[in-house]
Amino acid sequence: LARLGCCLVNYPEETLMPGEIRPTLRRTKGIHDLSIPHRTKLVNALKTGTLTIRAITSNAAHLRLLTSKDPVIIGEALSHRSIHPRGRRAFADGDIDQKGPCRLPSPPATPTTRPATPSTRPATPPATPPAPLPAPPQPTTSAIRRRVQVFVEISRPPP
């Protein structure tokens, strides 16, 4: 990339950068070091346009890339949940540091659904017992003798 005068910007976080060695291997195998989910993340970043290739046109900037004064790969800004304060950067000489873009700020807290005002109910029960309910009216003789007809329909499953 440095020889061609290009720079990768917004390289996906938690994806091995070129030249990084996967902890389970002795030496790098290039793109084969990436797991399938990381390859998918890298391809999706290219498809959506979040991972971009920036052309360096200035001779001075091109020299800074070649001499590893400027990074060739700049990682994306980290999530607010990340333990690192900044993203990763990779240089032409193979060095990788954590001095890239700052971590994203935490999203604002969601508002509570309950009001913050204190309850208007008394803290202790009332000292006097509640008034008794009035007695229900007594049924008349005709209401007692009336029969109620109830129809219940039971459906049968087909044979």
Backbone as CSV, one residue per row, in Angstrom:
resi,resn,N_x,N_y,N_z,CA_x,CA_y,CA_z,C_x,C_y,C_z
1,LEU,0.821,-1.205,0.000,0.000,0.000,0.000,0.857,1.258,0.000
2,ALA,1.913,1.253,0.819,2.763,2.446,0.900,3.458,2.695,-0.430
3,ARG,3.950,1.623,-1.072,4.625,1.799,-2.365,3.676,2.343,-3.421
4,LEU,2.408,1.927,-3.346,1.416,2.387,-4.322,0.841,3.758,-3.962
5,GLY,1.179,4.258,-2.778,0.678,5.558,-2.355,-0.778,5.503,-1.928
6,CYS,-1.137,4.420,-1.229,-2.528,4.237,-0.763,-2.563,4.060,0.739
7,CYS,-3.723,4.355,1.296,-3.949,4.243,2.728,-5.342,3.658,2.941
8,LEU,-5.463,2.654,3.810,-6.771,2.086,4.164,-7.300,2.814,5.391
9,VAL,-8.542,3.240,5.335,-9.149,3.978,6.450,-10.389,3.228,6.928
10,ASN,-10.583,3.161,8.241,-11.712,2.492,8.915,-11.629,0.974,8.802
11,TYR,-10.431,0.440,9.018,-10.249,-1.013,9.027,-11.044,-1.572,10.199
12,PRO,-11.821,-2.663,9.999,-12.694,-3.175,11.070,-11.921,-3.562,12.328
13,GLU,-12.468,-3.192,13.457,-11.873,-3.525,14.744,-12.036,-5.020,14.995
14,GLU,-11.153,-5.570,15.804,-11.141,-6.996,16.152,-10.935,-7.892,14.934
15,THR,-10.342,-7.357,13.877,-9.965,-8.121,12.699,-8.453,-7.995,12.565
16,LEU,-7.767,-9.114,12.363,-6.317,-9.066,12.232,-5.909,-8.120,11.107
17,MET,-4.950,-7.271,11.396,-4.409,-6.391,10.361,-3.369,-7.168,9.569
18,PRO,-3.119,-6.756,8.339,-2.081,-7.428,7.558,-0.748,-7.406,8.304
19,GLY,-0.118,-8.567,8.391,1.153,-8.679,9.097,1.006,-9.133,10.532
20,GLU,-0.184,-9.004,11.118,-0.411,-9.495,12.476,-0.456,-11.019,12.448
21,ILE,0.057,-11.626,13.479,0.053,-13.082,13.559,-1.042,-13.511,14.516
22,ARG,-1.875,-14.461,14.057,-2.910,-14.999,14.921,-2.239,-15.739,16.068
23,PRO,-2.727,-15.607,17.287,-2.048,-16.210,18.443,-1.845,-17.724,18.326
24,THR,-2.658,-18.403,17.547,-2.534,-19.862,17.456,-1.552,-20.309,16.377
25,LEU,-0.952,-19.385,15.615,-0.022,-19.735,14.542,1.373,-19.206,14.849
26,ARG,2.371,-19.817,14.227,3.756,-19.358,14.397,4.093,-18.215,13.443
27,ARG,3.550,-18.276,12.231,3.846,-17.229,11.262,2.561,-16.864,10.526
28,THR,2.560,-15.715,9.909,1.359,-15.235,9.246,1.140,-15.950,7.918
29,LYS,-0.126,-16.169,7.612,-0.509,-16.783,6.342,-1.408,-15.839,5.550
30,GLY,-1.301,-14.566,5.825,-2.083,-13.585,5.085,-3.560,-13.671,5.404
31,ILE,-4.373,-13.580,4.361,-5.830,-13.574,4.530,-6.337,-14.876,5.144
32,HIS,-5.556,-15.952,5.020,-5.963,-17.241,5.579,-5.940,-17.240,7.106
33,ASP,-5.269,-16.275,7.712,-5.274,-16.164,9.171,-6.631,-15.715,9.699
34,LEU,-7.401,-15.053,8.856,-8.698,-14.532,9.296,-9.718,-15.660,9.356
35,SER,-10.527,-15.645,10.418,-11.626,-16.603,10.509,-12.723,-16.178,9.531
36,ILE,-13.675,-17.061,9.288,-14.765,-16.758,8.353,-15.548,-15.517,8.797
37,PRO,-15.909,-15.374,10.085,-16.624,-14.145,10.484,-15.800,-12.875,10.252
38,HIS,-14.484,-12.947,10.468,-13.645,-11.762,10.237,-13.517,-11.464,8.746
39,ARG,-13.436,-12.495,7.919,-13.405,-12.276,6.472,-14.709,-11.626,6.021
40,THR,-15.824,-12.119,6.572,-17.134,-11.558,6.232,-17.211,-10.093,6.654
41,LYS,-16.702,-9.786,7.844,-16.715,-8.399,8.334,-15.888,-7.499,7.421
42,LEU,-14.756,-8.007,6.952,-13.892,-7.240,6.068,-14.560,-7.012,4.709
43,VAL,-15.175,-8.052,4.161,-15.867,-7.927,2.869,-17.047,-6.967,2.990
44,ASN,-17.818,-7.078,4.074,-18.971,-6.183,4.263,-18.524,-4.732,4.422
45,ALA,-17.397,-4.505,5.077,-16.887,-3.142,5.225,-16.509,-2.566,3.856
46,LEU,-15.954,-3.403,2.988,-15.622,-2.939,1.637,-16.884,-2.686,0.820
47,LYS,-17.873,-3.590,0.943,-19.115,-3.443,0.165,-19.901,-2.209,0.575
48,THR,-19.993,-1.960,1.874,-20.788,-0.823,2.349,-20.059,0.505,2.206
49,GLY,-18.762,0.444,1.963,-18.007,1.679,1.788,-17.455,2.252,3.070
50,THR,-17.566,1.546,4.192,-16.980,2.072,5.427,-15.462,1.936,5.403
51,LEU,-14.958,0.851,4.819,-13.521,0.689,4.629,-13.172,1.291,3.279
52,THR,-12.402,2.349,3.313,-12.088,3.057,2.067,-10.590,3.058,1.814
53,ILE,-10.246,3.172,0.554,-8.845,3.294,0.142,-8.627,4.745,-0.264
54,ARG,-7.690,5.391,0.402,-7.399,6.797,0.137,-6.095,6.881,-0.660
55,ALA,-6.125,7.573,-1.773,-4.918,7.756,-2.588,-4.131,8.942,-2.066
56,ILE,-2.820,8.759,-1.935,-1.930,9.820,-1.483,-1.278,10.419,-2.724
57,THR,-1.534,11.683,-2.988,-1.041,12.309,-4.222,0.204,13.151,-4.002
58,SER,0.400,13.632,-2.823,1.546,14.495,-2.534,2.819,13.653,-2.391
59,ASN,3.915,14.127,-2.969,5.195,13.418,-2.844,5.674,13.366,-1.394
60,ALA,5.461,14.454,-0.656,5.882,14.496,0.744,5.083,13.489,1.575
61,ALA,3.773,13.407,1.333,2.943,12.453,2.072,3.295,11.020,1.693
62,HIS,3.614,10.802,0.412,4.023,9.474,-0.051,5.321,9.056,0.643
63,LEU,6.247,9.963,0.784,7.501,9.683,1.477,7.259,9.384,2.951
64,ARG,6.320,10.102,3.564,5.988,9.850,4.980,5.396,8.454,5.157
65,LEU,4.608,7.984,4.175,4.092,6.611,4.239,5.226,5.595,4.150
66,LEU,6.128,5.810,3.179,7.225,4.867,2.958,8.194,4.798,4.135
67,THR,8.389,5.908,4.819,9.313,5.941,5.957,8.617,5.652,7.284
68,SER,7.367,5.229,7.227,6.562,4.854,8.410,6.377,5.993,9.398
69,LYS,6.296,7.196,8.909,5.945,8.328,9.774,4.430,8.505,9.837
70,ASP,3.739,8.115,8.774,2.280,8.127,8.728,1.785,6.685,8.585
71,PRO,0.603,6.374,9.152,0.102,4.998,9.054,-0.422,4.672,7.657
72,VAL,-0.287,3.396,7.298,-0.807,2.909,6.028,-2.236,2.406,6.222
73,ILE,-2.520,1.862,7.392,-3.864,1.372,7.727,-4.307,2.050,9.010
74,ILE,-5.491,2.639,8.975,-6.069,3.292,10.148,-7.346,2.548,10.504
75,GLY,-7.408,2.049,11.734,-8.589,1.306,12.183,-9.770,2.218,12.417
76,GLU,-10.952,1.599,12.520,-12.166,2.378,12.778,-12.204,2.841,14.225
77,ALA,-13.035,3.812,14.500,-13.214,4.289,15.874,-13.827,3.171,16.702
78,LEU,-13.327,2.997,17.897,-13.763,1.899,18.750,-15.138,2.156,19.351
79,SER,-15.813,1.089,19.706,-17.101,1.173,20.389,-16.896,1.784,21.774
80,HIS,-17.938,2.359,22.334,-17.834,2.934,23.679,-17.569,1.862,24.732
81,ARG,-17.799,0.586,24.407,-17.578,-0.519,25.348,-16.144,-1.043,25.317
82,SER,-15.328,-0.567,24.401,-13.961,-1.055,24.251,-13.117,-0.681,25.460
83,ILE,-12.142,-1.531,25.760,-11.233,-1.234,26.878,-10.118,-0.290,26.446
84,HIS,-9.918,-0.147,25.140,-8.863,0.722,24.624,-9.417,2.125,24.362
85,PRO,-8.626,3.157,24.629,-9.111,4.524,24.394,-9.065,4.931,22.920
86,ARG,-8.213,4.264,22.115,-8.049,4.642,20.713,-7.963,3.403,19.835
87,GLY,-8.214,3.612,18.524,-8.152,2.533,17.551,-6.717,2.203,17.149
88,ARG,-6.571,1.198,16.286,-5.250,0.736,15.871,-4.808,1.426,14.575
89,ARG,-3.492,1.459,14.396,-2.889,1.953,13.169,-1.749,1.012,12.801
90,ALA,-1.552,0.788,11.501,-0.443,-0.038,11.027,0.430,0.790,10.098
91,PHE,1.734,0.563,10.179,2.700,1.320,9.398,3.376,0.405,8.377
92,ALA,4.070,1.008,7.414,4.715,0.259,6.335,5.789,-0.686,6.859
93,ASP,6.433,-0.351,7.983,7.485,-1.219,8.517,6.920,-2.372,9.363
94,GLY,5.578,-2.475,9.464,4.955,-3.579,10.197,4.559,-3.238,11.618
95,ASP,4.932,-2.080,12.112,4.548,-1.686,13.475,3.055,-1.407,13.535
96,ILE,2.449,-1.767,14.668,1.026,-1.505,14.909,0.924,-0.852,16.282
97,ASP,0.195,0.265,16.367,0.012,0.920,17.657,-1.470,1.179,17.923
98,GLN,-1.767,1.690,19.097,-3.138,2.006,19.527,-3.310,3.518,19.628
99,LYS,-2.890,4.244,18.597,-2.978,5.712,18.617,-3.864,6.220,17.489
100,GLY,-4.836,5.424,17.085,-5.742,5.795,16.007,-6.880,6.671,16.490
101,PRO,-8.044,6.564,15.840,-9.199,7.392,16.217,-9.655,7.135,17.653
102,CYS,-10.171,8.173,18.285,-10.661,8.068,19.664,-11.878,7.162,19.738
103,ARG,-12.068,6.572,20.907,-13.229,5.731,21.174,-14.495,6.569,21.080
104,LEU,-15.575,5.969,20.580,-16.855,6.671,20.459,-17.425,6.970,21.835
105,PRO,-18.138,8.085,22.003,-18.729,8.396,23.306,-19.889,7.462,23.611
106,SER,-20.185,7.325,24.884,-21.319,6.498,25.300,-22.613,7.138,24.832
107,PRO,-23.596,6.304,24.434,-24.885,6.890,24.038,-25.581,7.476,25.258
108,PRO,-26.474,8.440,25.051,-27.170,9.031,26.202,-28.036,7.983,26.882
109,ALA,-28.199,8.152,28.187,-29.021,7.219,28.958,-30.472,7.331,28.524
110,THR,-31.172,6.202,28.532,-32.585,6.215,28.164,-33.399,6.785,29.314
111,PRO,-34.411,7.590,29.020,-35.218,8.175,30.099,-36.027,7.098,30.806
112,THR,-36.273,7.324,32.086,-37.071,6.369,32.844,-38.533,6.547,32.504
113,THR,-39.297,5.470,32.626,-40.713,5.543,32.304,-41.528,6.021,33.493
114,ARG,-40.986,5.911,34.697,-41.710,6.358,35.887,-41.288,7.780,36.229
115,PRO,-42.213,8.599,36.689,-41.834,9.963,37.057,-40.940,9.957,38.285
116,ALA,-40.103,10.945,38.396,-39.173,11.031,39.515,-39.814,11.664,40.744
117,THR,-41.076,12.089,40.665,-41.737,12.730,41.803,-42.116,11.676,42.829
118,PRO,-42.116,12.030,44.103,-42.477,11.058,45.144,-43.963,10.701,45.066
119,SER,-44.306,9.570,45.624,-45.680,9.089,45.594,-46.565,9.957,46.474
120,THR,-47.839,10.099,46.104,-48.765,10.909,46.885,-49.539,10.058,47.889
121,ARG,-49.321,8.737,47.855,-50.006,7.884,48.821,-49.378,8.059,50.199
122,PRO,-50.183,7.924,51.261,-49.597,8.047,52.599,-48.687,6.851,52.875
123,ALA,-47.654,7.093,53.655,-46.679,6.053,53.945,-47.239,5.016,54.911
124,THR,-48.180,5.423,55.806,-48.769,4.496,56.779,-50.255,4.358,56.484
125,PRO,-50.838,3.217,56.828,-52.274,3.064,56.596,-53.067,4.019,57.483
126,PRO,-54.284,4.354,57.089,-55.094,5.277,57.909,-55.365,4.670,59.278
127,ALA,-55.497,5.540,60.259,-55.691,5.091,61.638,-57.090,4.518,61.845
128,THR,-58.106,5.005,61.164,-59.465,4.506,61.362,-59.770,3.452,60.309
129,PRO,-60.486,2.410,60.678,-60.836,1.378,59.693,-61.844,1.944,58.690
130,PRO,-61.868,1.413,57.480,-62.821,1.919,56.492,-64.249,1.593,56.888
131,ALA,-65.168,2.382,56.408,-66.594,2.172,56.727,-67.058,0.877,56.100
132,PRO,-67.945,0.125,56.810,-68.423,-1.144,56.256,-69.284,-0.894,55.017
133,LEU,-69.254,-1.865,54.105,-70.058,-1.765,52.892,-71.522,-2.005,53.225
134,PRO,-72.427,-1.383,52.493,-73.843,-1.630,52.764,-74.191,-3.076,52.411
135,ALA,-75.153,-3.639,53.135,-75.575,-5.024,52.913,-76.257,-5.131,51.558
136,PRO,-76.019,-6.235,50.815,-76.685,-6.393,49.527,-78.179,-6.582,49.728
137,PRO,-78.986,-6.176,48.763,-80.438,-6.341,48.911,-80.800,-7.823,48.908
138,GLN,-81.800,-8.158,49.704,-82.250,-9.551,49.800,-83.058,-9.914,48.562
139,PRO,-82.777,-11.095,47.978,-83.538,-11.487,46.791,-84.992,-11.768,47.144
140,THR,-85.833,-11.488,46.204,-87.270,-11.731,46.417,-87.550,-13.195,46.123
141,THR,-88.744,-13.620,46.484,-89.134,-15.005,46.307,-89.188,-15.382,44.836
142,SER,-89.610,-14.474,43.949,-89.693,-14.795,42.522,-88.300,-14.939,41.914
143,ALA,-87.312,-14.211,42.409,-85.957,-14.309,41.871,-85.312,-15.622,42.261
144,ILE,-85.686,-16.163,43.426,-85.117,-17.424,43.875,-85.663,-18.571,43.038
145,ARG,-86.938,-18.548,42.676,-87.572,-19.650,41.967,-87.269,-19.644,40.471
146,ARG,-86.764,-18.566,39.929,-86.502,-18.504,38.503,-85.339,-19.414,38.161
147,ARG,-85.489,-20.199,37.098,-84.433,-21.078,36.642,-83.685,-20.381,35.514
148,VAL,-82.412,-20.535,35.562,-81.592,-19.951,34.522,-81.237,-21.059,33.545
149,GLN,-81.471,-20.797,32.265,-81.128,-21.786,31.247,-79.779,-21.425,30.638
150,VAL,-78.911,-22.393,30.603,-77.587,-22.200,30.033,-77.412,-23.205,28.912
151,PHE,-76.990,-22.739,27.762,-76.720,-23.604,26.625,-75.211,-23.751,26.479
152,VAL,-74.756,-24.992,26.452,-73.343,-25.279,26.267,-73.209,-26.080,24.992
153,GLU,-72.386,-25.595,24.093,-72.171,-26.305,22.844,-70.793,-26.954,22.898
154,ILE,-70.763,-28.262,22.707,-69.508,-29.002,22.719,-69.259,-29.486,21.296
155,SER,-68.185,-29.060,20.755,-67.885,-29.499,19.393,-67.099,-30.802,19.449
156,ARG,-67.414,-31.679,18.521,-66.729,-32.965,18.450,-65.736,-32.932,17.290
157,PRO,-64.607,-33.567,17.489,-63.679,-33.635,16.350,-64.224,-34.547,15.281
158,PRO,-63.896,-34.321,14.031,-64.417,-35.180,12.973,-63.905,-36.610,13.141
159,PRO,-64.734,-37.593,12.731,-64.324,-39.002,12.918,-63.175,-39.395,12.019
